């Protein structure tokens, strides 16, 4: 199978590329990535000379580039997206462009070229917050941030192409991912690397916002199961059932680092901050998938990865990132 992975230089995308090339000796992968601030070519450096891997730098909003890259492809998986909620609050235009217009451009190319499989990588954030119980795939969408709204729009657009054109589309909506190669503006790698540097860990509000955490390798396997065995036109939630208040997650990081809890620094809450995410992922279990990594084990592996790849994250956290971080969280010197 020839697979195109858009956004393959990012966190989940690069882990998925690794998963495919290691699992399937007859599959080839082409990565299409614009290499914005969160797209890191170092994430794919190990595959530079791999015979079944190739890389194209380009924008998924560029119809000409997209059509050229997708020509002759068996499957397209769209990981390309602007994803950071805080950035979507200050610069929503970039999210609307990439997440919605980019998805439209890909769908049109898939339709025109007759590609046999398209998987849209989405998020639990499209459902919004839930006080009790868990969202199912047919739950109403109620996004709270421009990021979540742009992803919800992309999902609806994807499903419309199934209804209107019978395009062979599928959607996965995963809970919060963590693991190797995650850009350190996201909470777990930010807290891990800050702890290494004895810097404050900026925890929003009262720290009681709840998230379900899925290790990135488990999510990659889930996406692959949907790619190969999912029913077209369907949505599949991907979770782990391991819900943690943010304060508990933070204290576990400090325990495993190990660093003192005095590094926890409560900061003003994010605008529109969803209180709790929770999804029922019974549907994907019927395809034979189960999460296998406990949060504690996954967190330990993630901490060790950042410990062993200090040069990778220090380059990112220098310069512009450092200024953005200090201004955003109002962390004093």
C-alpha positions as CSV (number, residue, x, y, z in Angstrom):
1,X,0.0,0.0,0.0
2,X,1.2,3.5,-0.9
3,X,0.3,5.9,1.9
4,X,0.4,9.7,2.0
5,X,0.7,11.1,5.5
6,X,0.1,14.9,5.7
7,X,1.6,16.6,8.7
8,X,4.0,13.7,9.0
9,X,6.8,15.8,10.5
10,X,4.6,16.6,13.5
11,X,4.2,14.7,16.8
12,X,1.5,12.0,16.0
13,X,2.2,12.0,12.3
14,X,5.9,11.1,12.7
15,X,5.1,8.4,15.2
16,X,2.6,7.0,12.7
17,X,5.2,7.0,9.9
18,X,7.5,5.0,12.2
19,X,4.7,2.6,13.1
20,X,3.8,1.9,9.4
21,X,7.4,1.4,8.2
22,X,8.2,-0.9,11.0
23,X,5.0,-2.9,10.9
24,X,4.4,-3.3,7.2
25,X,7.4,-4.2,4.9
26,X,5.3,-3.8,1.7
27,X,4.0,-0.4,2.5
28,X,5.6,2.9,1.4
29,X,5.0,6.3,3.0
30,X,5.1,9.8,1.5
31,X,5.1,12.6,4.0
32,X,3.6,16.0,2.9
33,X,4.4,18.7,5.5
34,X,4.7,22.5,5.3
35,X,7.2,22.5,8.2
36,X,5.6,25.2,10.3
37,X,7.0,25.8,13.8
38,X,5.7,22.4,15.1
39,X,6.8,20.4,12.1
40,X,10.3,19.2,12.8
41,X,12.3,17.4,10.1
42,X,14.4,15.9,12.9
43,X,11.4,13.7,13.8
44,X,11.9,12.0,10.4
45,X,15.7,12.1,10.1
46,X,16.0,8.4,10.9
47,X,14.1,7.6,7.6
48,X,16.0,10.0,5.4
49,X,17.6,7.1,3.4
50,X,14.8,4.6,3.9
51,X,13.8,2.9,0.6
52,X,10.1,3.1,1.3
53,X,10.0,6.7,2.6
54,X,10.0,10.0,0.8
55,X,9.3,13.6,2.0
56,X,7.7,16.6,0.2
57,X,7.7,20.0,1.7
58,X,4.3,21.6,0.8
59,X,1.1,23.1,2.0
60,X,-2.1,21.1,2.1
61,X,-3.9,24.2,1.0
62,X,-2.0,24.2,-2.3
63,X,-4.2,22.2,-4.7
64,X,-1.4,21.7,-7.3
65,X,1.1,20.3,-4.8
66,X,-1.6,18.1,-3.2
67,X,-2.8,16.6,-6.4
68,X,0.8,15.9,-7.5
69,X,1.7,14.2,-4.2
70,X,-1.5,12.2,-4.0
71,X,-1.4,10.9,-7.5
72,X,-1.1,7.1,-7.5
73,X,-1.7,6.8,-3.8
74,X,-3.8,4.1,-2.1
75,X,-4.6,5.9,1.1
76,X,-4.3,9.4,2.6
77,X,-4.2,10.2,6.3
78,X,-4.6,13.8,7.3
79,X,-2.6,14.6,10.4
80,X,-1.8,18.2,9.2
81,X,-3.4,20.7,11.5
82,X,-2.9,23.7,13.7
83,X,-3.5,22.2,17.1
84,X,-2.6,24.4,20.0
85,X,-5.7,25.8,21.8
86,X,-3.9,28.8,23.2
87,X,-2.5,29.8,19.8
88,X,-6.0,29.4,18.3
89,X,-7.3,32.0,20.7
90,X,-4.7,34.6,19.7
91,X,-4.4,33.7,15.9
92,X,-7.6,31.8,14.8
93,X,-7.1,32.6,11.1
94,X,-4.3,30.1,10.7
95,X,-6.5,27.3,12.2
96,X,-9.4,28.0,9.9
97,X,-7.1,28.0,6.9
98,X,-5.1,24.8,7.6
99,X,-7.8,22.8,9.4
100,X,-10.7,23.6,7.1
101,X,-9.4,24.8,3.8
102,X,-6.6,22.3,3.9
103,X,-9.0,19.4,4.5
104,X,-11.2,20.6,1.7
105,X,-8.2,20.7,-0.7
106,X,-7.3,17.1,0.3
107,X,-10.9,15.9,-0.1
108,X,-11.2,17.4,-3.6
109,X,-7.9,15.7,-4.7
110,X,-9.1,12.3,-3.2
111,X,-12.4,12.7,-5.1
112,X,-10.7,13.7,-8.4
113,X,-8.0,11.0,-8.2
114,X,-10.3,8.2,-7.1
115,X,-8.2,7.3,-4.0
116,X,-9.6,4.3,-2.1
117,X,-9.2,5.5,1.5
118,X,-9.1,8.8,3.4
119,X,-8.7,9.1,7.1
120,X,-9.3,12.4,8.9
121,X,-7.4,12.6,12.2
122,X,-9.6,14.5,14.6
123,X,-9.9,15.2,18.4
124,X,-12.2,14.7,21.3
125,X,-12.2,18.5,21.7
126,X,-14.9,18.7,19.0
127,X,-17.5,17.4,21.5
128,X,-16.7,20.1,24.1
129,X,-16.9,19.5,27.9
130,X,-19.0,16.8,29.7
131,X,-19.7,16.8,33.4
132,X,-20.7,13.2,33.6
133,X,-20.7,10.2,31.3
134,X,-18.8,9.9,28.0
135,X,-19.4,11.1,24.5
136,X,-20.3,8.6,21.7
137,X,-19.5,9.1,18.1
138,X,-23.0,10.3,17.4
139,X,-23.0,12.9,20.2
140,X,-23.6,16.5,19.2
141,X,-20.5,18.6,18.5
142,X,-20.0,21.6,20.8
143,X,-16.5,23.0,20.4
144,X,-15.3,25.6,22.8
145,X,-12.2,27.0,21.1
146,X,-11.3,28.2,17.6
147,X,-9.1,25.1,17.3
148,X,-11.8,22.7,18.3
149,X,-14.3,24.5,16.0
150,X,-11.9,24.3,13.0
151,X,-11.5,20.5,13.6
152,X,-15.3,20.1,14.0
153,X,-15.7,21.9,10.7
154,X,-13.2,19.7,9.0
155,X,-15.0,16.6,10.3
156,X,-18.4,17.8,9.0
157,X,-16.8,18.6,5.6
158,X,-15.3,15.2,5.5
159,X,-18.6,13.5,6.3
160,X,-20.4,15.6,3.7
161,X,-18.0,14.2,1.0
162,X,-19.1,10.7,2.0
163,X,-22.8,11.6,1.8
164,X,-22.6,13.6,-1.4
165,X,-19.8,11.9,-3.3
166,X,-19.6,8.5,-1.6
167,X,-16.0,9.3,-0.9
168,X,-14.4,6.5,1.2
169,X,-13.7,8.6,4.3
170,X,-13.1,7.6,7.9
171,X,-12.6,9.8,11.0
172,X,-10.7,9.1,14.2
173,X,-11.2,11.3,17.3
174,X,-8.6,10.6,19.9
175,X,-8.2,11.9,23.4
176,X,-5.1,13.7,24.6
177,X,-1.9,12.1,23.1
178,X,1.5,12.1,24.8
179,X,4.9,10.5,24.0
180,X,8.1,11.0,22.0
181,X,8.6,14.0,19.7
182,X,5.7,16.1,21.1
183,X,6.3,19.8,20.7
184,X,7.1,21.3,24.1
185,X,4.4,23.9,24.2
186,X,2.0,21.0,24.9
187,X,1.4,20.4,28.6
188,X,3.2,17.1,29.3
189,X,6.4,17.9,27.4
190,X,6.4,21.4,28.7
191,X,6.1,20.3,32.3
192,X,8.7,17.5,31.8
193,X,11.3,19.8,30.3
194,X,10.5,22.6,32.7
195,X,11.0,20.2,35.6
196,X,14.4,19.1,34.2
197,X,15.4,22.8,34.2
198,X,13.9,23.5,37.7
199,X,11.5,26.0,36.0
200,X,7.9,26.6,37.2
201,X,5.2,24.3,35.8
202,X,2.3,26.7,34.9
203,X,-0.9,24.9,35.8
204,X,-4.1,26.5,34.7
205,X,-6.8,27.4,37.2
206,X,-7.3,25.1,40.0
207,X,-5.7,22.1,38.2
208,X,-8.9,20.1,38.3
209,X,-9.6,20.0,34.6
210,X,-9.8,16.3,33.6
211,X,-8.3,14.7,30.5
212,X,-8.2,11.2,29.2
213,X,-4.6,10.4,28.2
214,X,-3.6,7.9,25.4
215,X,0.0,7.0,24.6
216,X,0.8,8.0,21.0
217,X,1.9,4.5,20.0
218,X,-1.5,3.1,21.1
219,X,-3.2,5.8,19.0
220,X,-1.1,5.0,16.0
221,X,-2.2,1.4,16.2
222,X,-5.8,2.5,16.5
223,X,-5.6,4.7,13.4
224,X,-4.0,1.8,11.5
225,X,-6.9,-0.5,12.5
226,X,-9.4,2.1,11.3
227,X,-7.5,2.6,8.1
228,X,-7.5,-1.1,7.3
229,X,-10.7,-2.4,8.9
230,X,-12.9,0.6,9.6
231,X,-16.2,1.0,7.8
232,X,-16.2,4.0,5.4
233,X,-18.3,7.0,6.4
234,X,-17.9,6.1,10.1
235,X,-16.3,7.9,13.1
236,X,-14.2,6.1,15.7
237,X,-13.4,7.5,19.1
238,X,-9.9,6.5,20.4
239,X,-9.3,6.8,24.2
240,X,-7.7,4.9,27.0
241,X,-10.2,5.2,29.8
242,X,-7.4,6.8,32.0
243,X,-8.9,10.1,33.1
244,X,-6.7,12.3,35.2
245,X,-7.2,15.8,36.7
246,X,-4.3,18.0,35.5
247,X,-3.0,18.4,39.1
248,X,-2.6,14.6,39.4
249,X,-0.8,14.4,36.0
250,X,1.5,17.2,37.1
251,X,2.4,15.6,40.4
252,X,3.1,12.3,38.6
253,X,5.5,14.1,36.3
254,X,7.3,15.6,39.3
255,X,7.4,12.2,41.0
256,X,8.9,10.4,38.1
257,X,11.3,13.2,37.1
258,X,12.0,13.4,40.2
259,X,11.5,17.0,41.2
260,X,9.7,18.8,44.1
261,X,6.1,19.8,44.0
262,X,7.1,23.3,44.8
263,X,7.7,23.8,41.1
264,X,3.9,23.8,40.5
265,X,2.9,27.4,39.6
266,X,-0.9,28.1,39.4
267,X,-1.7,30.6,36.6
268,X,-4.8,32.3,35.3
269,X,-7.1,29.9,33.6
270,X,-7.4,29.6,29.8
271,X,-10.4,31.3,28.2
272,X,-13.2,28.8,27.6
273,X,-11.2,26.0,29.2
274,X,-13.2,22.8,29.0
275,X,-13.6,21.1,32.4
276,X,-13.7,17.5,31.4
277,X,-13.2,15.3,28.3
278,X,-14.4,11.8,28.2
279,X,-15.3,9.4,25.3
280,X,-16.9,6.0,24.9
281,X,-14.6,4.1,22.6
282,X,-16.6,0.8,22.5
283,X,-17.0,1.1,18.8
284,X,-13.3,0.8,17.9
285,X,-12.9,-2.1,20.4
286,X,-15.2,-4.1,18.1
287,X,-12.5,-3.8,15.4
288,X,-10.1,-5.5,17.8
289,X,-8.2,-2.5,19.2
290,X,-7.4,-2.0,22.9
291,X,-5.1,0.5,24.5
292,X,-2.1,-1.3,26.1
293,X,-0.1,1.4,27.8
294,X,-1.0,2.5,31.3
295,X,-0.6,6.2,31.9
296,X,2.1,5.7,34.5
297,X,4.2,3.5,32.2
298,X,3.7,5.8,29.3
299,X,4.6,8.8,31.3
300,X,7.8,7.1,32.5
301,X,8.8,6.2,28.9
302,X,8.0,9.8,27.8
303,X,10.1,11.3,30.6
304,X,13.0,9.1,29.7
305,X,12.7,10.0,26.0
306,X,13.0,13.7,26.8
307,X,15.8,13.0,29.2
308,X,17.7,11.1,26.4
309,X,16.9,13.7,23.7
310,X,17.8,16.9,25.5
311,X,19.4,18.5,22.4
312,X,16.1,18.1,20.5
313,X,13.9,20.0,23.0
314,X,16.6,22.6,24.0
315,X,16.8,23.8,20.5
316,X,13.1,24.2,20.3
317,X,12.8,25.9,23.7
318,X,15.4,28.5,23.0
319,X,14.8,31.9,21.2
320,X,11.2,32.6,20.1
321,X,9.6,29.8,22.1
322,X,11.1,31.0,25.3
323,X,9.7,34.5,24.8
324,X,6.3,33.1,23.8
325,X,6.2,30.9,26.9
326,X,7.1,33.7,29.3
327,X,4.7,36.2,27.8
328,X,1.8,33.7,27.6
329,X,2.1,32.4,31.2
330,X,3.4,35.6,32.7
331,X,6.3,33.7,34.3
332,X,8.8,36.1,35.9
333,X,12.5,35.7,35.7
